[in-house]
Amino acid sequence: MEVFCCPTSLSWTHFMSPSLHISQSFSVGETNRFRVFCGAAQSQKANQMTVSVSGAIGFIGKRLVQRLHADNHNVRVLTRSKSKAELIFPAKDFPGIIIADETGWKDCIEGSNAIVNLAGMPISTRWSPEIKTEIKQSRVRVTSKVVDLINNSPQAVRPTVLVSATAVGYYGTSETQVFDESSPSGNDYLAEVCREWEATALKVNKDVRLALIRIGVVLGKDGGALAKMIPLFMMFAGGPLGSGRQWFSWIHLEDIVNLIYEALSNPSYKGVINGTAPNPVRLAEMCDHLGNVMDRPSWLPVPDFALKAVLGEGASVVLEGQRVLPAKAKELGFPFKYPYVKDALKSILS
């Protein structure tokens, strides 16, 4: 816009915002015409991203979409259940969000700046042979489709970033070893799933920056492991699962969302990055903190045989663990808001 004024009435120090750029200078006493450009609006537009998200209706995905939308980025939800996604992201609350079933993924991915791939069937269930196949295929199938759509996109509209989830199950389990991004893969079922999951993502075009986030146990009130533990403690029936000595590599929901968010725009975030807090704990300690925060005892351990009776082989998810450190995130200077589990639990349950 153009503004006319008498400059003797203006004080540059106190009244002119640093985000306003003046195209022409003037001397005191003159009445000049000058243009005012809003630098903040220009900067916001330049930093605006278009992000397609698979797994957007999951525990992490929902919070990520909310964050991206709140920050005025363009969000495209890639889903296999459009009706469910529309219930979670109603148009009145999320204006401008595009929700696409699989037939529309191609159009969404082409023209996106970045893709976040979070899709996968939950693993905290009884593992039949059929369920084990679906746990793996739900991850590999969606990742393969996303990668193929990226690779087949014309270069002019191809996304430049893929942030793809994987899990700390990659490392296998141990009560004594410490794992970071340089550690080798384990030899159990979940390690096998993660290897194939990551190998599929690694097929993305080499011009696309790939960040593989190996996610630990995500703590939040409305989903994940904590949502299943809270009711037990409310009934005074909470306590460690199994021996309680197994390692619990966790991360607060807000921190994992912030880590993914940072990986979208920061070119230093590439390759494998552990999505875990810097201070893992043994499960017994985690349960003690949870009991203290909830003012409930943590005295009733759940024995191995009871979990195995309910979950079968799937009980290994909670009976065995791994001590995983986020070496790459710390090297990159990522600011964990909740580095200690006690503070994380207080923030979630307060």
Secondary structure by P-SEA (a helix, b strand, c coil): ccccccccccccccccccccccccccccccbbbbbbbcaaaaaaaaaccbbbbcccccaaaaaaaaaaaaaccbbbbbcccaaaaaaaccccccccbbbbcccccccccccccbbbbbccccccccccaaaaaaaaaaaaaaaaaaaaaaaaccccccccccccccccccccccccccccccccccccaaaaaaaaaaaaaacccccbbbbbbbccccccccccaaaaaaaaaaacccccccccccccccccaaaaaaaaaaaaccccccccccccccccccaaaaaaaaaaaacccccccccaaaaaaacccccccccbbbbccaaaaaaaccccccccaaaaaaaacc
